[in-house]
Amino acid sequence: MSIGQSPVRQDAAPKADGSIQYAGDAVPDNALHAVIVFSGRPHARMVSMSTDAARAIAGVVDVITAADVPVNEYGLTMLDQPALVGVDHTGVAAVDGAISRWEADQIAVVIGESRAAAGAGAAALDVDWEDLPILGTIDDALAPDAPLLHPENGLPTNAYHPLKIRRGDLEAGWADAEVVIEGTYTVPHQEHAYLQPEAGTAYIDDEGRVTIEGGGQWTTEDREQVAHVLGLPDERVRIVYKAIGGAFGGKEDMSIQIALGLAAMRLAERGERRPIHCRWSREESIVGHHKRHRGRIHLRLGATNEGIITALEADVTLDAGAYNYTSNKVLGNAHLTVSGAYRVPNARIDSRAVYTTTVPGGAFRGFGGPQGAFAIETTMNKLAAALDIDPVKLRLLNAVVDGDEGITQAVLPEGVTAVEVITACAGRAAFNEPMADVEPFAPIATLPPEPTVTRRGRGFATSLKNVGFSFGFPERCEAEIHLHGDGDEPTSADLFHGGAEVGQGNHLAMRQMTAEVTGVTLDRIRGHFSDTATSGDPGSASASRLTFMSGNSILGAAEEAEKAWRDGQRPAIGRFRYTPPPTESLDEETGEGQPNFCYGYMAQAVEVTVDTGTGHIRVDRVTSTHDVGRAINPRMLRGQVEGAVVQAHGYVLSEDLQVSDGFITNPRLSAYLIPGIGDIPTEVDSQILELADPLGPFGARGVAEMPFITYAPAVIAAVHDATGVWFDEFPLTPSRVVAGLRNAGI
């Protein structure tokens, strides 16, 4: 048996001793170095750019500009972004390629014999700009006189991708409501802050392919985007992932890949075939890649005096920033999640994304789920307080079960376990019993505990999250297995899979699943991963999908390889493309449809201590309960839960990205405060339920995003329980907490 075991990861020792090669380490001895030049203009039209002075710098080999781009457009889900902004751009289908809409729009790639030479060349570029109006906020962008950032959309406003849900009889729902809770919730940006900033090396391989070694989340999608810009067929581009030091959605979109591929292609045409390496600094990374969407959600919830939901109205607005990236997908998820894991008979939900001249919003762990869950779960906790009903009981009264319709009027996929996770979490946390004593709270190391100003409280939240892609996307995942041996049974196997290993351990999980279905021992399973030259389309390492999708593709490939083995083929090769049940785009007017084929369910209970004198908050205990269907590797799974809780902890309490007039003003980890070891929750109790999903491989569901989604509302509820004050905006930095407490007379 390999499934359900926790063998040591094959990359554990090299990561611990530093011998593993990340993309930033893999620098060939003869490499040239590239510096990607940002516009430094949130909104401006390039008037001219001279590269003469840059080319005159000693050690500068070449300067790549928009004139070198065959097809100057790209985008993961919409082609709304130029690869390089420039007055001499070519091949742009719709977007004006001379306009910078974001301070990190790329305008040139300077290649040098050294990074210092390339940096000097970048500084010597002579660029003239005509500044355009800054639309730094959602309200700025929606003003009647705001210029259109993307007129190619054909819309009269900077708002786009509107989504609707119309369910039941809203007027009757409000008539039945005996209590109404209403609020406006503000959600902030969040920086991914992965350990490894963007890095990569590009060259022309022996087959003549433009090859990019780096890090991302979907090899075949990276290849498609690079090939499109370079004007090449997909097979002329190769993507290879080295070790990847974290992603969390932040490496799903392009960063350096297109620029590197373009430089390698153009230099090879000019006779220079040395590899080209690029590595961003932490500041370049924070400025240059997208963030979790900030936004605003207005929610109104009606219920009977017994706590039964009768009506819900919500308006969801997310700041897309300068370009779409995955805003349409994130918005769709928020659109669904804002109604929670509840039976809502009557509803109106309107959602939209808005272009601004700020950092783009994009995928980030839970994409849209944390924003929607914060609004609905905080409102549910307010409803429980208003009715003086236990928040766990309130949720159990309204939670969906198998056979229920979801908010989109389609029956939820089988395997609905909201009631089970809520019940299990409340029981494990002893939610209705007195809290255990904790150590006195000294919020600052040099400040002694002051028991008279500390207060304790607890909070609860639950939600659901899709597993896999939504809204009609053609979901798929491919695997290939080669079985070897001379006897009756195979003695070794090779697994070829494109799935990205971004730190979560899925390459080990894939090998474990391969061992389970082939009967070959784990130590004889050789993995060949994340190279478009050797593996098919895996889909993305995102949407809590990769274990679910890769497992099903491995099951299919193993079955095909077994057939070939029985037919006498040696090696016996099996290839399989797994396709889950189809999903549907929502009806534009009613929101009806089946948006997802699988969901995961989660609940969290949180205990906190609040220092009312300083505004500091300590999270004493987190009970994080998840139905994972089947734990492929329990130790790695718990690591995912604990990591998500810590990342969510920073989102709620300390990470405060500052954006002013379109510029990020704290692009360093010294000023953008992710949690350190002394800041994280004192105790995280990961409670794992294994209630098999009907579609999952071995019953498994995805889990990586789930612990993030409910953390903010659970903490907010715990702070209210401690202080009597609701916070509808975070992060709960000490100054914001003190201001809220003082406004409440505390």
C-alpha positions, 0 to 999 in steps of 0.5 A: 500500500502506498496511498495513505502513507507518508514517505519522505519526499524525494526533494526533502534532503536537497532542499534542506542542504541547498543542493537542489537547483531552482531556476535562479541557481541554474545559470550556465557558465556562458550565460548572458544576463537580461534585465527586463525594464518596467515602464515606471508609469501607471498610465502614460503613452510612450512618445519615443524611446531611444536605445542608442545610449544603452547599446553604447554601454560596454558589455551590452549585447542587445536591446529588445523592444516592441519592434522585435515582437511578432505578435504583441499581445498576450493574456491567460484568459483575455488577450488584453496586454502588450508583451512590450509597450512601445511606439514601434509595436507590431502585431497588436490585434486590439490593445494600444501597445504604446500605452503603459497602464501599470507601473510594471508594464515591460518596455524593453529587455536589455541583454548584457555580458553581465547583470551589471552591464545589462542594468547599466544599459537599462538605466541608459534608455531614453524614454519620453512619456505623455502622462495620462490620468491615474485611475488609482481606485475602483471609484476613480475608474467608475467616475463618469468622466474616467477615460476607458483603459480598454476601449477595445472591449466595446463597453462604455465603462471600465467595469466589465465581465458582469455576472448575475444570479436571480433566484426565487422570488426576492420580494417574497423572501424579504417579506418573510425576513424577520431580521435583516443584516446588511453591511459593506465589506472591504477586502485588501490586496495580498502579495504572494511573497513566495520564497523564490522570486521569478527567474529563468534561462532561455536558449535554443535547444538541439531540436531548434526549439525556443526553450525556457527553463523556469517556474510556473504552474502550467507548462502547456499554457506557458508554451501556448502564450509564449508561442503566440507572441513569438509567432511560432507553432506550439511545437517550436517552444519548449517549457521546462520547470526547475525546482519551484520555490512557491507559487500560490497562483502568483506564477500562473500568469506570465512574468519573465517567460515571454521576454526571455523567449523573445530575447533568445529567438531574436539573438539566435537570428542575429547569430548569438546562441548563448543562453540568456538568464534573468532573475528578478529581485524581491522588489522587482517581483513585488512590483512586477507580478499580480496580487490577490484582488482587492475589492468591495462587497455589499451584502444584505441577508434576511432570515426568520427569527429561528435563523432560516435564511429567506433572502440574500442580495450582494454586489461584488466589485473586484479591482482587476488592475490594469489587465484582466489576468484571471480576474474573470475567473476569480470574480466567478468564484467570488460570485458563487462563494458570496452565498456560502454553503447554504440553502438560499431560496431567494437571491440577487447577486451582481458581480463585476470587475473594474480596470484601474491603473494599478497592479493587476489582480490575479490568481491567489490561493482560493481565488475569489473564495476568501473575498466571498467567504469573508462577506457571507460568513461575517454576515452569518456571524452577525446574524447569529449575534442578532438572534442570539443563536449559536453560530454553529447551530445557525450554520447547521440549520442552513447548510446544504446537503446532498440533493440540494440545489446550489445558488445557480439552481443546479443540484450540487455535485454528489458528496456534499459534506458541509454538515459533517465538517461543521459538526466535526469542527465544532466538536473538535474545538469544543466550541460550546465549552469554556475556553482553556486557559492560555499563557498571559499575552505580551504583545511586544517582547519588551512589554510585560503582560497586562491582564486587565486589558486583554480579552479572549474570544472565539469565532467560527466559519465554514464554506465550500470551494470548487475543485477544478476549473469552472464555467465550461472550461474544457478541463483535462489532464494527461499522463503516460506510464511505461512499465518495465520488467522481464517476468509476469509482473512489472518491476519498475515504472516511469511516470511522465506528467506535466503537473507543476511541483510548486512546493506542495509535494504533488510529484511524490503524491503522483508517484505514490498513486502510480505505485498503488495502481501498478503494484510497483514499489515506490522506490522503483517509480521514476518520475519525469515531470514538467517538460513539454518535450516529454509530457502532455497537458496536465492543466494548472497546479491551481484550483485545488485540482492537481491531485484530483486530476493527476490521480484520475489521469494516472489511473487511466494511464495505468489501466492502458499500460496494464492492457499493453503489458498483458498483450506482451509489450515491453515496455508496456506504455499507457497514455490517458487523458482524463476529462471530468464531467462538463461544467457550464457557463452561467446564464447571463440573466439568471445565473442558472447552470452547473459551474463545477463538477466537484467541491470541497467543504471546510470549517474553522474555529479560532480562539484569540486574545486581543490586547485592547491597549495596543491593538495586537491580536494573538491567535491562540488556537485554530481548529481547521477541519477538512473533508479531503475524501482520501488522504494520499499523503497525510503528512503533506496534507497537514503541511498544506493545511498549516501553510494555508492557515499561516498565509491566511493569518498574514492576510488578516492581521499584518500584510498591508500592501500600500498603493498610491497613485498607481505605485506600490509604495512598500515593495520590500519584505521589510515594509510588507510584513508576512508572518514570522515564526513568532507571529503565527497561531500558537496551535493549529489542529488539522482535523482530516475527514475522509468522506470519499468523493464519488469522482476523486481518485481513490476518493480524494478531493483537493484541499490546498486552498480550503484552509485559507478561505474561512480564516478571515471571518473566523478571526473577525468573529473571534475578535468581536466575541472578545471585544464586541466590535465588528471589523468589516475591513482588514488587515487587523493591524494594531492601529486599525484595531485600536481605532475601531476599539476607541470608536466603540468606546473601548 
